[in-house]
């Protein structure tokens, strides 16, 4: 599965690089938006720091999974601004802790807040615009926006 995921992410990176010149599958150059496999990660590592978007599928060839990654990779700037980290799980046989907890059936997109609570579940791909709107309505995100505006106005001063 890892070899297939590497191939898929490499293919997406090549396409995205052709359009934006900035996509990479590694975080060596600071690109934290590259999707990460949930098997290797602990969700608690992101608590109060990041908003995980978890994309589940029964295979990495699921058209909904492929489409969702395309949508996410097209607007990494908007996701990064909202402290999003992208996690993937395309192997139901490994039964990751998140898969046990969230119980996806086939494709599923899950948005988890910085507090660790599930904020959104969708059985179909969502655009970054839709995800951004959902995130921007969250009280914690609204506070972040207010804090950022206050910091900007105090430095303009």
Steps between C-alpha positions, in 0.01 A plus 500: 500500500780745585651458155164574342449805719848624416419457131166681534648788699794525260262516204293770672815691586622498142164630375473759778860609447426562135220738600634661814870421513479429873364151564726244664429166667757552771519759771874560452430844355240586763194374311288375787197456274610167352245234600612271782390141560308467829664165578824682581344787698333566834207741478586638845820645350281758323285596801472880535753547217342377174161418348526150350308420186484122479419345162393136516452259211514125448772545240723782381345454154150596620390780263357702792832467688702606195265795438517610864879506497494700176265754659715527813828531311359774277461741796766411756549869576145535639539180701837603640357836607240307703757267663374192315688172477387237249487138615410201284393142568444273201554160656198368691682173574747676732218647714678814617391657831322777306321247283382320815384828655334662197371184326505614137314303234689538177593861428462749783637846568529603866595843633629495858536821698804605697315381810494145361123491435351394169360812336389365162447166322430475129452189285616687188785736408483861616681796352747706701260792470228299678745372760637851558152635559426224752829564680452878498168460683666320792536711817870417536569607141306823551716573804813433293379750239431763768842439659673529163318828423588639842866407456506659154341822621739527795804468272361757254468747775 
